Amino acid sequence: MNYTCEGFASRSGDKLIYDLRSESLYPEVTSKENRTFPIDLWPDEIISAHEEIILPRCFGVESTPDSFSRNESFADYKLKFNLKEDKFIMDSKIEISGVWVPPENFSTFKEFFEEVDSYEKQAIVFTSIQDRVDESLKKTSDSVSN
């Protein structure tokens, strides 16, 4: 099978590898080992994302990351995946509370965002499905013969 996926996913044989996100949340903070001063999370902030990927007729989803949620006093995070017929849906939402995070709570803050980053940097693996290819070719040949 011949196909291109430039700008969408990387290829590995007959599989497509789609990376969810490549940027870290708060990299300037999580790159540090400790803090001397508190972190000011003000004002409240909500970041949400909704992605829908319509699967080509000849592809299915081989693996997805697990859904994930975590709640701390400074933030609440949810990541959810759904697969419906020919559509892959991802929803993520982070609600950041307008609070001060004292230096002694920095390790919890850092661990929270590192865990969020690790879940959001996982990949979805799409794989070629021969049955769907055969069905697609049959429909094409049936329409041509009619």
TORKOL-4160 file (C-alpha; in steps of 0.2 Angstrom, whole numbers, padded with zeros to 4 digits, m for minus):
146
<pt num="1" X="0000" Y="0000" Z="0000"/>
<pt num="2" X="0007" Y="0017" Z="m0005"/>
<pt num="3" X="0002" Y="0033" Z="0006"/>
<pt num="4" X="0009" Y="0048" Z="0013"/>
<pt num="5" X="0007" Y="0056" Z="0030"/>
<pt num="6" X="0018" Y="0071" Z="0030"/>
<pt num="7" X="0014" Y="0083" Z="0044"/>
<pt num="8" X="0003" Y="0071" Z="0052"/>
<pt num="9" X="0012" Y="0056" Z="0058"/>
<pt num="10" X="0028" Y="0047" Z="0056"/>
<pt num="11" X="0029" Y="0030" Z="0047"/>
<pt num="12" X="0035" Y="0014" Z="0054"/>
<pt num="13" X="0032" Y="0000" Z="0041"/>
<pt num="14" X="0013" Y="m0001" Z="0038"/>
<pt num="15" X="0010" Y="0009" Z="0054"/>
<pt num="16" X="0008" Y="0027" Z="0058"/>
<pt num="17" X="0014" Y="0035" Z="0074"/>
<pt num="18" X="0005" Y="0050" Z="0079"/>
<pt num="19" X="0012" Y="0060" Z="0094"/>
<pt num="20" X="m0001" Y="0069" Z="0104"/>
<pt num="21" X="0009" Y="0084" Z="0109"/>
<pt num="22" X="0028" Y="0089" Z="0109"/>
<pt num="23" X="0028" Y="0104" Z="0120"/>
<pt num="24" X="0029" Y="0104" Z="0139"/>
<pt num="25" X="0017" Y="0113" Z="0151"/>
<pt num="26" X="0027" Y="0125" Z="0162"/>
<pt num="27" X="0045" Y="0119" Z="0156"/>
<pt num="28" X="0053" Y="0134" Z="0164"/>
<pt num="29" X="0047" Y="0128" Z="0181"/>
<pt num="30" X="0048" Y="0109" Z="0179"/>
<pt num="31" X="0066" Y="0110" Z="0172"/>
<pt num="32" X="0072" Y="0115" Z="0190"/>
<pt num="33" X="0076" Y="0104" Z="0204"/>
<pt num="34" X="0070" Y="0115" Z="0218"/>
<pt num="35" X="0063" Y="0132" Z="0222"/>
<pt num="36" X="0068" Y="0146" Z="0233"/>
<pt num="37" X="0052" Y="0157" Z="0230"/>
<pt num="38" X="0034" Y="0152" Z="0228"/>
<pt num="39" X="0026" Y="0150" Z="0212"/>
<pt num="40" X="0012" Y="0162" Z="0208"/>
<pt num="41" X="m0002" Y="0154" Z="0198"/>
<pt num="42" X="m0013" Y="0169" Z="0195"/>
<pt num="43" X="m0026" Y="0171" Z="0188"/>
<pt num="44" X="m0036" Y="0155" Z="0186"/>
<pt num="45" X="m0033" Y="0147" Z="0169"/>
<pt num="46" X="m0042" Y="0133" Z="0159"/>
<pt num="47" X="m0033" Y="0125" Z="0144"/>
<pt num="48" X="m0044" Y="0113" Z="0135"/>
<pt num="49" X="m0041" Y="0104" Z="0119"/>
<pt num="50" X="m0052" Y="0093" Z="0108"/>
<pt num="51" X="m0045" Y="0083" Z="0093"/>
<pt num="52" X="m0054" Y="0072" Z="0081"/>
<pt num="53" X="m0045" Y="0061" Z="0069"/>
<pt num="54" X="m0056" Y="0054" Z="0055"/>
<pt num="55" X="m0048" Y="0037" Z="0051"/>
<pt num="56" X="m0044" Y="0033" Z="0032"/>
<pt num="57" X="m0054" Y="0018" Z="0027"/>
<pt num="58" X="m0039" Y="0007" Z="0027"/>
<pt num="59" X="m0033" Y="0011" Z="0045"/>
<pt num="60" X="m0038" Y="0007" Z="0062"/>
<pt num="61" X="m0031" Y="0011" Z="0079"/>
<pt num="62" X="m0019" Y="m0002" Z="0086"/>
<pt num="63" X="m0015" Y="0007" Z="0102"/>
<pt num="64" X="m0019" Y="0022" Z="0112"/>
<pt num="65" X="m0013" Y="0030" Z="0128"/>
<pt num="66" X="m0023" Y="0026" Z="0144"/>
<pt num="67" X="m0035" Y="0040" Z="0149"/>
<pt num="68" X="m0029" Y="0049" Z="0164"/>
<pt num="69" X="m0034" Y="0061" Z="0178"/>
<pt num="70" X="m0026" Y="0069" Z="0193"/>
<pt num="71" X="m0031" Y="0082" Z="0205"/>
<pt num="72" X="m0020" Y="0093" Z="0216"/>
<pt num="73" X="m0024" Y="0109" Z="0226"/>
<pt num="74" X="m0017" Y="0120" Z="0212"/>
<pt num="75" X="m0023" Y="0110" Z="0197"/>
<pt num="76" X="m0035" Y="0097" Z="0190"/>
<pt num="77" X="m0031" Y="0088" Z="0174"/>
<pt num="78" X="m0041" Y="0076" Z="0163"/>
<pt num="79" X="m0036" Y="0066" Z="0147"/>
<pt num="80" X="m0049" Y="0055" Z="0139"/>
<pt num="81" X="m0049" Y="0045" Z="0123"/>
<pt num="82" X="m0064" Y="0038" Z="0113"/>
<pt num="83" X="m0064" Y="0028" Z="0097"/>
<pt num="84" X="m0081" Y="0029" Z="0088"/>
<pt num="85" X="m0083" Y="0020" Z="0071"/>
<pt num="86" X="m0071" Y="0029" Z="0060"/>
<pt num="87" X="m0066" Y="0043" Z="0072"/>
<pt num="88" X="m0053" Y="0044" Z="0085"/>
<pt num="89" X="m0057" Y="0058" Z="0098"/>
<pt num="90" X="m0046" Y="0065" Z="0112"/>
<pt num="91" X="m0051" Y="0078" Z="0125"/>
<pt num="92" X="m0039" Y="0086" Z="0138"/>
<pt num="93" X="m0043" Y="0099" Z="0150"/>
<pt num="94" X="m0032" Y="0107" Z="0164"/>
<pt num="95" X="m0039" Y="0119" Z="0176"/>
<pt num="96" X="m0026" Y="0129" Z="0186"/>
<pt num="97" X="m0032" Y="0137" Z="0202"/>
<pt num="98" X="m0025" Y="0155" Z="0206"/>
<pt num="99" X="m0014" Y="0150" Z="0221"/>
<pt num="100" X="0003" Y="0152" Z="0227"/>
<pt num="101" X="0013" Y="0136" Z="0228"/>
<pt num="102" X="0026" Y="0137" Z="0242"/>
<pt num="103" X="0043" Y="0131" Z="0239"/>
<pt num="104" X="0041" Y="0116" Z="0251"/>
<pt num="105" X="0027" Y="0110" Z="0239"/>
<pt num="106" X="0037" Y="0112" Z="0223"/>
<pt num="107" X="0040" Y="0093" Z="0222"/>
<pt num="108" X="0022" Y="0089" Z="0221"/>
<pt num="109" X="0019" Y="0104" Z="0208"/>
<pt num="110" X="0034" Y="0097" Z="0197"/>
<pt num="111" X="0028" Y="0079" Z="0199"/>
<pt num="112" X="0010" Y="0084" Z="0193"/>
<pt num="113" X="0016" Y="0093" Z="0177"/>
<pt num="114" X="0029" Y="0079" Z="0173"/>
<pt num="115" X="0016" Y="0066" Z="0174"/>
<pt num="116" X="0004" Y="0077" Z="0163"/>
<pt num="117" X="0018" Y="0079" Z="0151"/>
<pt num="118" X="0022" Y="0060" Z="0151"/>
<pt num="119" X="0004" Y="0056" Z="0147"/>
<pt num="120" X="0002" Y="0070" Z="0133"/>
<pt num="121" X="0018" Y="0064" Z="0125"/>
<pt num="122" X="0012" Y="0047" Z="0122"/>
<pt num="123" X="0008" Y="0041" Z="0104"/>
<pt num="124" X="m0007" Y="0034" Z="0095"/>
<pt num="125" X="m0002" Y="0019" Z="0083"/>
<pt num="126" X="m0013" Y="0018" Z="0068"/>
<pt num="127" X="m0011" Y="0002" Z="0058"/>
<pt num="128" X="m0016" Y="m0004" Z="0041"/>
<pt num="129" X="m0032" Y="m0015" Z="0041"/>
<pt num="130" X="m0033" Y="m0026" Z="0026"/>
<pt num="131" X="m0051" Y="m0030" Z="0029"/>
<pt num="132" X="m0055" Y="m0012" Z="0027"/>
<pt num="133" X="m0044" Y="m0011" Z="0012"/>
<pt num="134" X="m0053" Y="m0026" Z="0004"/>
<pt num="135" X="m0070" Y="m0019" Z="0008"/>
<pt num="136" X="m0065" Y="m0002" Z="0000"/>
<pt num="137" X="m0059" Y="m0010" Z="m0015"/>
<pt num="138" X="m0075" Y="m0021" Z="m0017"/>
<pt num="139" X="m0086" Y="m0005" Z="m0016"/>
<pt num="140" X="m0075" Y="0004" Z="m0029"/>
<pt num="141" X="m0076" Y="m0011" Z="m0041"/>
<pt num="142" X="m0095" Y="m0013" Z="m0038"/>
<pt num="143" X="m0098" Y="0005" Z="m0042"/>
<pt num="144" X="m0087" Y="0004" Z="m0058"/>
<pt num="145" X="m0096" Y="m0012" Z="m0064"/>
<pt num="146" X="m0113" Y="m0004" Z="m0061"/>
